[in-house]
Amino acid sequence: MGESLKRFGIPLCVAAVIVLAVGGFALHLVWAAGQFKTLEPHFSGACTPVPGLLGAEDVTVHPGTGIAYVSATDRRSVMAGGPGRGAIYAYDLMSESPRPKNLTPDADEDFRPHGLSLYIGDDGRNSLYVINHAAGRPTIEIYDLLGSALLHRGTLSDPLVVTPNDVVAVGHDRLYITNDHANASGLARTLEDYLRRSISTVVYYDGGHFSVAASGIRYPNGINVSRNGERLYVASTTGGVVLVFRIDPESGGLEERGAIPIGSGVDNIEVDADGDLWIGAHAKLLTFVQHADDASRLAPSQVIRVSGPDADSPSVEEIFLSLGEDLSGSSVGSVYADRLLVGSVFDDGILDCRMTP
């Protein structure tokens, strides 16, 4: 490389600096992606594979009924140019032998659900909000829960919703949405990832219009709200942190209050009955990228619990870690009592795990 630069009139000392800078950047990128980690698989409990849920990227459980709602899409088919039709499933944790049930059999052929959020209103209404990547036109689909069925109530879209990943409802008609990239496609999007640029946004919908609630975020991914509705949590995947925001109850505006270091590629966030965060994560991000390109390349699966996320010093604990032989590329860990449901971006099925004390 030095001789090549010399032919262009670049002195060798400058060439050496360039080589060192490029090498240093590459080394830092690999380190930040977690590639140098030594992984020791562990879990205190037992897991049962539940097939029939291809690309179960997000899972949330109704705290009153024990029914898990699962967003699933065949992303490998989509990446190959196929239809990749997805569905929202119900998985009843109160059943002795739970089986996934398709709640959206009549959805459009290009229904491709991604992140989802369940809102339980004080008025007794339950609503489900789902990111949909239908035919390149991102939308938020709104459903009302009627018994065991979903009734489609409406569709939202806006130019500010560019690359939606996840959604959280803070009211029947008030939402926060993460744009995981500022660029929808192409080289600019790739550079966002590998340069770890902090240029993306969280968007707020107040029931009438959309606005940017937070900006300058590095790959905002999963999003959720505290039990008291005062804090918003945003997973920064390439940042390896969970950002904490204070919510202005009047305007819906966000004020960043800090960041919780996780040290992994954080994905979706669930909040349990105690207010703790449960996060599906990618322990080695570049290995996950390889898994996305080639299903035979396994990627680690990881679930992390953050206790006391609003405290001065939250406790971060790794609850589940595998090398991907049971499920590769975990994106979510959702908890109900002693049950932990682990979903992934590409694999078929979820893990239904029973945790032991």
Secondary structure, 3 states (H helix, E strand, C coil): CHHHHHHCCCCHHHHHHHHHHHHHHHHHHHHHCCCCCCCCCEECEEEEEEEEEECEEEEEECCCCCEEEEEECCHHHHHCCCCCCCEEEEEECCCCCCCCEECCCCCCCCCCEEEEEEEECCCCCEEEEEEEEECCEEEEEEEEEECCEEEEEEEECCCCCCCEEEEEEEECCEEEEEECCCCCCHHHHHHHHHCCCEEEEEEEECCCCEEEEEEEEECEEEEEECCCCCEEEEEECCCCEEEEEEECCCCCCEEEEEEEECCCEEEEEEECCCCCEEEEEECCHHHHHHHHHCCCCCCCEEEEEEECCCCCCCEEEEEEEECCCCCCCEEEEEEECCEEEEEECCCEEEEEEEECC
